[in-house]
Amino acid sequence: MIACKPVPVKEWRLFIGGHPSVQYIATASIGYPIDLMNKVRKALNCEGAAFMPIHTPCPKGWGFPANKTIETAKLAVETGMWTMWEYENGAYKVNIEPKKLRPVSQYLETQDRFNHLKAEHKAKIQNLVNQKLATLGIKVAAKAVAG
């Protein structure tokens, strides 16, 4: 087995947002259907290219009960694993900012695909999420650490 070189996660929004033909970028989640519908309308009505990644949890592939799909989608936002923002007219705007961020471990532990992670892995993921949130201007509680 070949060991991979650790590299920092690239923030794709910075690359796409700088492209001259992209007029609208938005992240959305099935956990927030009104926000999703509003962003789809904006994307369809913008002059130029639009890009819209949508968080859609997969019960079978991710290993959680199907009746927890919306809850899992909301938990991703509440832990900062998925952020909800828009880029239009050259500016970023966070649309949904959790009042109090929950620890990333709460999201990871609901899915079988993360069962192999140890506490130090969860702490590293929490640190990466905290860094990402800081770049978006989302305040991170000092105690939002993985357990």
N, C-alpha and C positions, 0 to 999 in steps of 0.2 A: 504494500500500500504506500502511495506517495503522500507525504505530508504537504498540505497546502500552506502557502505563505499567507499569514494573516494580513489583510488589507482593510483600511477603513471603508465603511459603507459609503457609497457615493450618494449624494442627495440629488436625485434625478430632477426634482422640480427646478433646481438652479440651471440645469442644462436646457430643459424644454422651455422654461420661462424666458430664456434669452433668445429663443429662435424668433426671427422677425415675422414669420407667417402665423405663429401661434397667437391667437387673440384671446383665448379663454382656456384656462386649466382649472379643474376643480376635482377634489377628492370627495367621494360620497360613500355611503354605507347603507345596506339594506335595513340596518337597525334604525335609521332615521328617514322614513319614506317621504315625508314632506320636503325635507332638505334635498333629497335625491331628485324628486320630481321638479323642484324649482331649478336645480342646477342643470338637469337635462334640457329644460325649456331654454335656459340661457345659452347652453351649448348649441342647440339647434338654431337659435336665432342670431348667433354672433356672425359678424362679417369676417370670414377667414377660418383658419383651422382651429379646432378645439380638441382638447385631450382630457379624458375623464376616467381615471381609474376608480373602480367601485369595489369596495370590500364586500365580498360575498363568502361567508364561511361555508365550508363543505363538510357536512356531518360525517359522511362515510369515509372520506379521505383523511379528515383531521381527527376522527375518533371521538365524537361526542354525540349524544342523542339528538335526533332531528328536531324534536320539539324544543330544543335549546338554541336553535339557529339565530333567532333575533337577539336573544339574551347574550349569546357569544359575540355577535356583531357590536352590540352596545358596550360590552365589556372591553372589547378592543379599543374603543374610543375612550372609555373611562380610565383605562390604564396607560393611555398614550401610545399603545402599539400601533394604532391607526389614528391619523390626525385628519381633521375636517377643515379644509381651507379652500380658498379660491384665489386665482390670479386673473385679474382683468384690469385693463387700462394701465398696465405696467406696475401694478401694486398687488401685494399679497395681503389677504385678510383671513384670519382664523374665524370660521363660522361657529363652530361648536367647541367650547372649551369647558372641560369638566370643572365643576365647582371645587371638587377635591379629587385629585388623582389617586386612584387605587394602585396598589403594588402590581407590577407586571406579573409576579408569580401567580396572582389570582387568575389571570388570563391563561397562562401557560398550563396550570394544573387542571384546567377543565378539559384538556385535549390530550388524547392518547399519544399523539405525535411528539409530544414533549416529555413523555415519561422518562426518557433516558437522561434528562438534564439533572445535573447536580446543583447544589446550592450556589457554588461559585459560578456556574454557567448562568444561572438566573440573575445573579448579582451583576455579571458583565452585561447581560441583556438590559437590565434595569439602567445601568450606567449609560449605555448607548441610547436608550429611549430618552433619558434625562437630557443628554446632549442635544438630541434632535429637537426636543421640546423647547430647549433654550434658544435654538436658532430660530424657532418660530415665535418666540416671545411669550411662550406659555410658562407660567411660574410653576416650578417644581418644588414640592415640599421636601425638605431635607430628609424626612423619615420615610419617603416612598422608596423603600428598598425591598429587594426580593427576600423571601423567607424560605 
